[in-house]
Amino acid sequence: MDHDAEPQSCPDCGRELRNLGLVLSLRDDDNRRVCRQAWRCPEDHFWWRWADRPAEAIEVCPYPQLFRKR
């Protein structure tokens, strides 16, 4: 698996993920402001990971309301 590439499919449903962009966040473990890269699938599953740590697995985004269309 190429860890530098974006994830291609949703871990929950297997559908294609779409890049939503970057979100500036405060990281607790080093107290730095760092971007998280966010993705969404057609089934409204939202995922993210630290942009500067591409080898880490994507995580469920706890704030899906930030990305829903209004």
N, C-alpha and C positions, 0 to 999 in steps of 0.2 A: 504494500500500500504506500502510495506517495503522500507523506504527511504534509507536504507543502501545498498540495492541491486542496481545493475546497471539497467538502463532502458532496457526493453526488446524489445520495438518496437518504430519505428520512429513516432513522432507526426504528420508528414506531410503525409506519405504514409502507415503507419502501418506495414511496413516490418521490419524484424529483424535487430537490431543494432549490429555492431561488434566493440569491443573495439580497439581503435587505440593506446592507451598508454597515457602517460603524457606529458604535455608541460609546461615548467617553464615560468611563466608570472609575471608581476608586477601588483598588485592589487591596484587600485586607492584609494579605500575607507580607507585603512589602511597603504598604502605605503609599503607593504610586498611583497617579492618574494614568490609565492605560485604556486603549480602545478594545472593545469586544466586537467581534465580527458576528453578525446575526443572519440567520436563514429562516425561511418559512416554506412549508410544503402546501400543496393544494388542500390538504385536510386540516389546515390551521394548526399544525404542530410547529412550535417556535423553538429554535436552538441557537446557541451561541458558544463562543470560546474566546480566550484572550488572543488578540491579533498578533501579539509578539511571542506566542507559544503555540505555533501551528502543529506541533507534534502531540499536543494534548487532545484528548477526545472532546467532541462537542458535548455540551450539557443542555438540559432543558432550560429554556429562558423563563425565569419566574415572573416576568413582566410582559406577557403577550399583548396587553392592552396598549403598549407603546407602539405597536406595529399594525394594529388592526385599522382597516379603512373606516373612516367615520361617515 
